[in-house]
Amino acid sequence: MQNDLQVAAVLEQQGKRSDAELCYRRLIASLPNLAVARFNFACFLRRGGRLEEALVEHQKAIDLGIDHPEEVLSNMGVIFTELRRDESAREYLERALAVDPGYIPALYNLALLHEEFGDQQQALRLFEKILGLDPAHYNALIHIAHAQPVADPDDPVVKKLRRALRRSHMDALTRESLHFALAKTLDDCGRYDEAFAQYELGNRGSAGRTLSYDRKTEEDRVAEMLGMFSPEWLAGREPVSDRPLVFITGMFRSGSTLFEQVLAAHPRITAGGEIDYFGREFAILGKPFPASVAALDADGWRRLGTGYIDYLDRTFPPGAMVTNKRPDAFAWLGLLKALFPNARFINTVRNPLDTCLSIYFQQLDGQIAYANDLANIGHHYAQYRRLMDHWKQLFGASIFDAVYDDFIVDGRPVTENLLGFLGLPWHEACLEFQRLPNRVRTASVWQVREPVYRKSSGRWRNYERQLEPVQRLLGPV
């Protein structure tokens, strides 16, 4: 039995997922009451994105009386989170803790769920409990540091972060995260030079996990898109759906989450968050964008568009106007306009220096190659401008610039214009978006819970000297 489980694990590591699945199924067929085989198979299914099937196998492991059911229940809670079944996620995480109140993975995931729903008190209570059980659980400490402002550089949280960074044995990603957390607390305290030094260390530490950014390659990619997505190309494509879909895009850290929350307060709108449908589809096509789209035949074109519509219909309430908040989707607007000619695009705009600084100050995914170097961020911003100028020339009436800095001065006229752009009536609750009880998964999870987060506008002035490379690239802003 143990040997069969090991063989299945090795086959998966070798990329032979079909063979691994056959191995699991043979073992389960011969020993149908073996709970650990069900559990390992459930984990295999989850890693392959087969979440519903993983839930079934996890439940069978529990029904068979598996040892340490808290681990299985916690896993199920996380899967329900991924499936957007938030009440079930909470229920299963709490069931895990009913079995073992000190089971840290369940405590941590429940704390994250409270955080995403804006329940700061409950989230902090659980993160503190985790630190009480395991003082070296640095992810809990990092979340505490990001959850609330720190006024004193001698605050206990700052001391704990410094003490943690003095440890020599630590994985690189945790050390990187601690540098970002300490930098955030020092920025809170107005220790800007010290904060920037910590942000530099965090970004430098990310180099090992981040894709390399080549400026010439990026310029060529943008030029390819500008050449391909022409008026003639748009006119020659067959639309897939006339639904008035809504896409929120723009540079990272430019206010996309804020504007999605504003819209989510409207009864006609459902916040979809960062829907990765098109990113996954492009990866499956096996060629980089836009070559992957150029190679599509008529059937592939239809499947691409109808697949997105089917996903929305399966995942969200019937008839809902769903926002898809993908900051990096500004590269795809020509494709999306051709698939869905009635689509509306909200381009979130913020002071370029504040945007670039905020990207540098945020620990982002390693796929975002430019994010750990200020000059590269500035270069990428310039390429974003090239593309947006092109889309506005082609279908500018379908694009609305939602300006973050205008909104925080007076949100009403910006919101009125935004709702009018979407053909929606005024709704007063849009100005009280921070009261929404919905779940928000974003780096600025606590900022969007404040009425208006004014501190981020003009923040670049605290780091004007360090931003000189970006200013040279972008010119006067």
N, C-alpha and C positions, 0 to 999 in steps of 0.2 A: 504493500500500500504506500509506504513512505517513498519507496523507489519510484512508483508511478507519479506521485506528486512532484518529485524532483525532476523527472523526465519532462513532464508538462511545463514546468517552470523554465527548464533549459530551452525547450522548443520555442517558447514565447520570446525568450531573450534573443534567440537566433532569428526572430522575425517570422517564424513558421507558425503563425497563429492558427491556421486551419488544423495542422497536425496536433498542436497543443490542445485545441478544443476536442478533437477526436479522442485524445488521451484521457482528458477529464471525463468525457461521456462514457468511455469504456469502463473506467474505474467506478463511476456512479452506477452504471448498469450492473456491474458485478457485486457492488457493495452499496445498495441503495440507502442503507441506514447509517452510512458513515458521514457524520456531521461535518468533519473537518474537510472532506472532499467537496461537499456543497459550499462551504465557506470559501475555500480556495478558488473554486470555479466562479463563485459570485464576484470575487475580487478581480479575476481574469476578465469577466464580462464587463465590469465597470471600467477597467482600463481601456477596453475597446469601445467605450461609449454606449454600450447596450444596457442602459440604466434600468429599464423596466424588467428585463430578464434577470439582472443582478439582484433586484429587490426580491424576486421570486425565490432565487437560490438562497439568499440570506435568510428569508423567512423559513425555508425548509431546514436550514441549519439550526435555527432556534427551535423549531418543532421537534427536531431530533435530539434536543437536550444538549447542545454543544456547551463545552466548558467556556467560562468567561463570556456569557452572552452580552455583557456590556459593550464588548468590542464590535459585535455584530450589530447591535442596536444603534451604536454610534455611527457605524458605516452607513446604515440605512438612513439615519438622520441627515447625513451629508448628501446622500443621493437624492433625497427628497428636496434638499436645498437646491441642488443642481436642476431639478425638475420644476422648480418654482412652486412647489407644494409646501408653503411655509409653515402652515399649521401642523402638518404631518412631520415636518422636520423638527419642529419644537417638541412635539409629542415623543418622538423616538429618542431624541437626545435626553429628554427628562426621564424616559424609561431606563436608559442606560445608567443615569445617575441614581435612579432608585435602586438599581442592582449594586452599584459601587459609587457612593457619593464622592469619592476621591479620584475617579477615573478622569485623568487630565485631558485626553483627546475630546471627550464629551463636554467637559467644562469649557475647553477652548472653543470648540465649534458652536456651543450655545452662546458664549460671549460674543463671537463674531456675528451671530444672528441678531442678538440684541443690538449690537453696534449698527448693523445695517438698517434696523428699524428705528434707529435714533434713540434708543433707550440707554442713555449714557450711564445712569446710575446702576442699572443691572449689569451692563457690560463691565464697568469698572469693578463692581463687586466680585464678579467671576474672575477677572484678570488678577485681582489682588489675591483671591483664594488660591489661584494657580501658583502665584509666586510664594505664597505661604507653604504650599506643598513642595514646591521645587524652585528655590531661589535662582537656579540657573536656567529657568524657562524664559529665555530672553525675548521670545516673541510676545509674551504677555507684557513684559516691561515696555517693549517698543510700542504696543498699542496704547498703553497707559500714557506714554509720553506724547503721543499724537492726539489723545482724546480731549485734552484741555490745555489752555494757555498756562505757561510757566512764567512767573514774574521775577523769580529770584534765582540767580545762577548758583546759589547754594541750596536750592530745593533738593529734597531727598531723591527725587526722580533723576535729577542731573547727576547727583553723586553716584547713584546706582549705575547709570549709563557709563560714567567715566570708569568706575570700578570694573564693570564688565569688560570694557575695552582694554583694560590692563592685563586681562587673562591671555595667556599665550596659546592655549589649546581651544580652538574654536573654528567651525567651518567658515569658509570665505563669505558665504551669503549672509550668515548671521552677523558677522563683523561689519559687512557693508551696511546692513539694515540698522545696526547700532549707531554707525556714523551718521546716517540720515536722521535718526531719531534725536541724537545729541545736537546735531545742527539745528533741527527744528526748535528745540528748547532754548538754545542760545539766541536764535533769531527772535523768539518770543521776548527774551530779556533785553534785546537791543544790542547784543554783543555781535555786531555784524561781521567784523573781520574774523573773529573766532568761529562764527557760524559758517562762513564761506569756506574756511580752512577744512572744517569737518565735511561740508558738502563735497569739496574736492576729493577728500579721502574716500568718501562713499562712492563717488563716480569713478575714481581711479580703480577702486576695488571691483567695480562691475565689469571691467574690461575683459576678464576671463570668461564671462558668460554671455557677452553681448556680441552680436554680429558686427563685423567691421563696416564702416560707412565710407564709400568711395564717391567723392563729389562728382567726378566725371561720369560715372555710371548712373548716378541719380539724374544728372542733367540730360544724359542720353535717353533715359527712360521717360522723362517728361517730354522731351522732344518727340519721341515715338508716339506718345499719347496725343500731343498737339497735332501731329500729322495724320494720325488714324481717325480721330474723332472730329470729322469735318461736317459741314452742313449736308454734303452729299451722302456721307456714311449714315448720318441720322435719318435722312429721308428714305434711305434704302432698306432700313430695318423694319421688320414687322412687329408692331406692338403685341405684347402678351396680355396685358390687363389695363383697363382704363380706370382702375381704382385710384382714388386720391391718396396715395401712400405718402408718408412723411419721413424724411431722413434728416437727422441733425448731424452736421459735420463741421469741420474746421480743424485748426491745430489742436493738439492735446493741450489741456490746461487753459482753454480760452473761454470757458463758461458753458460748455455743452451740458453738463449735469444740471447746472442752475436752470437753464432754459427748459430742459426736459421736465424738471420739477414744476416750473411755472405752468407748463402746458398740462402736466398730469393732474393739476388741481381743477382742470376743466372737466365737466361730466362726460364730454364726448370723446375724451382722449385717454388712452391707456399707455403708460410708459413701458416701452419694451426693453429699455436698457441697451447694452451693447450686443446686438444680435450678430453673431458671427457666421451667418449662413453663407454669404458670398465669399468670405475669406476661405471657408472650408471648401466650397465648390471650386474656387480657383486652384487650390492646392491639389484637389483630385484631378483636375484637368492636366496637371503635369508640366505646364509651361508657365513662365512668369507672365504676369499681367503687363501689357494688354495682348501679348501674343496668344495667350490662352483663349481670349475672346475672338480674336481674328480667325482662329482655327475652327470655331464652332460651325457645324452645319445647321440646317433649319430645325431638325429635331432637337439637337443639343441646345440651340437657342431657346426653343419653347420650354424644354425641361428646366433650363436655368431659371426662367421667369416663373413658370407655374410652380416649381418647387418652393420658391419663396412664398408665394401666395398660400400654398398648402401648409407651409410651416406656420404662418400667421394664423390660419384658420384652426389648426390643431392646438395652438398654444395659448391663444388669447380669446376673450369673450367674443361671441358673434357680433359682427357689425361695428366693432371698436375701431377707432382711428388710432393705430399703433405707431408710436414714435420709435424709430431705430436710431439709436445714438452711437454712431461709429465715427469718432473724430478722424480716423485715417481714411474714411470713405470718400474724401474729396477727390481722390484719384479716379473714382468710379462714376462720377456724375454723368458723364456722357453715356455710358452703358446703361445706367439706371433710367435716364431720361428716354432712351430708345425702347427699353423694355416696358416702362410704365410712363407713358407720355403725360399723364395728369399728376405725376409725382411732384411734391413740393420739397425744396431743399432749404433748410435753415443753416446758414453759415455763421457760426459763432465767431465773433471778432472781439479782440481785446488788445490793449496797447501792446505792440510787438515786443518791447523790451520786458514788460511784465510776463508776457507769454513765454518768451525764451527762458527767462529766469526761473519761472515756475516749473518748466520742464526739467531744467537742470537740478532743481531742488526736490524733484520727485523721483523716487526709486521705481523705475518703469520696467516693463518686460524686456528681456534680452533681445527680442525681435526688433525692437525700436533702436536701430543701430546708431542713430545720430544723437541720442538723448544724453550721453555722458560727456559731451564736449561742447562748450558754449559756441565755438566757431562753427561746428557742424550743425548745431541747432539753428543758428542764424542762416546758414546756407540752405537748410531744409525749408526754413520759413520762406526764403526767396523763391524756392521752387513751388511751394504752395501758392504763392502770389501769382506765379506764371499760370498755373492751372486754373485758378479761380477767375483770373482775367479772361481766359479762353472760354470757360463755361458761361460767363456772363455775356460774352459776345454772342454765343450760340443761343442761349435760352435764359437771358437775364431775368425775365418776368417770373420765372419759376424759382428764383433764388432770393431769399430774404437775409440780409445781413443783420443779425441780432447782436447789437453792440453791448458788451458787458459793462463797459465804463459808463455808458449812457444809462443803463438800467439801474445801476446802484445809486445814481444821482436822483432819478425819478423813474420808477418802474412802470407807472401807469401808461404814459404815451407809448413806450416801447411795447408793452404787452398788448395794448389796443391795436397797434399796427400789426403785431405778430398774429393775433387772432384773426384780424381782418384778412391777412395774407392767406390764412388757412380756411377762410370762409366760415368762421365760427363767431357766434355772438359773444358779447362781453360777459365775463363771469368774474365777479368780485373776488372769489376765493383764490384766483390766480395770483393775487398780490399777497396772499398769506400761504404761499406754497410750503413754508417751513412747518406748517401744522399737519401736513399730510402724514398719515400713518403707514405709508407704503415703504417698501424695502428699497434701499439705494446701495448699489455696489459700485463704489468709486473711491479713488484716492482721497477725494475731498469729502468723505462721508460725514464729518462733523460740520464742515463749513456750510453745507447746503441745508443744515437744520437751523441755521441762524436766520433772522428776518432778512438782513442784507449784510453780506460780508464785505465791508468797505475796506478792510485793511489791505486787501490784495491789489487794489488800484493805486498805482504810483509807488508800489513797493520797490521798483527798480532803482529809485533814487538812493536807497540805502546801499546799493551795490554798483553805483555808477562807474567807479574805477574798474571793477572787475568785468563790467559789460562792454568795455571798449572794443573788443574783437567783434561783438555782435553789431555795435553801432557802425563800425566801419563797413560791415557787409550790407546792412540795411539802409544806411544813409539816415537823414533826418527823419525822426518819427514823432 
